[in-house]
């Protein structure tokens, strides 16, 4: 390892860049949940809906509705579930 690179690694990272903008750093925890679907597109959509359900309540008209699945517009015959019922209800977004 060259000396310049080694010294850089020892320094505490700056919180402001050369233009004066703040630099934010976040630790990303690994997602240890097993995906329900092998298709990355389906799994991404499922995770996004679950994340939305953590901050919003779905409604139809003025009534709250609980959702447990979704369909893609290119294949309306196939319903994908949001939660794995075998392992118990996921905490994300499921309301009773």
N, C-alpha and C positions, 0 to 999 in steps of 0.2 A: 504494500500500500504506500503510495507516495505521501510525503510529509504534508503537503497542502491539503489533500483530501482528508488525511487523518486529523489535522487541526480543525477542519470544518466540522467533522463529526463530533468533536469535543465541545464546540461552541454551542451555547444555547441559541435556538433559532430566534430570529428577530420577530417582533410582533407587527412591525411596520415595514413595508417594502420601500424601494428607492423612490417611488413617486408619492409616498406618504399614505398609501392605502393600508388599512389594517389587514393582517393576515390571520385568518382563523384556522385552527387545526382541531380536528375531532377524531377521537378514537372510534373506529368501526368495529363493533363486536361481530364475531363470526356467527352466522345464522346456523345453529345446529339442528334445526328442524329438518326432517326429511321431506322432500317435495312429495305432493300427492300425485303429480303427473310428470311423466318423463319429457313431455313437450315443453321447452323453455318458454314459448309464447303463452301457453295456457297457464303455466306456473307464475309468470310475471303478472298476468292479468289477475289471477287469483290473489296473489300477495298484495297488489295495489288495491283491490276491493277490500280486502281484510284491513289494510292500513286505513282506508277511508272510513270503514266502520268503527274505527277507534276514535274518530273525531266528529262523525255526523250520525244522524238518525235518518234512515230512509223513510220516506212517506209516499203514500198514494192518496192524492187529494189532501185531506187534512188528517188522515189517519196514519199512525206509525205502522210500518210493516217490518217484519223480520225476514231477511233474505238468507237463503242457505245455498244458493247456487247462481249460475249465470250461463248464458248462451252467447256464442259468437255470431255475429250477423251473417257470416259466410257459411254457417252450418247450424240452422235453427233447430235441427232434430236432436242435437247432442247437448245435454245439460251437464255442466261441470259443477261439482260440489265445492263449496268453500272450506268446509271443515271435515276433518276425519272423525267420524262418529265412533269408530272402533277404539280410538285412543282417548275418548272423552272430548267434550267440547273445547275448542280453542278459546282462549280468553279474548282474543281480538275480535271485537265487534259483535259478539253474539249476546243478544239481550233476551231476557226471559220475562 
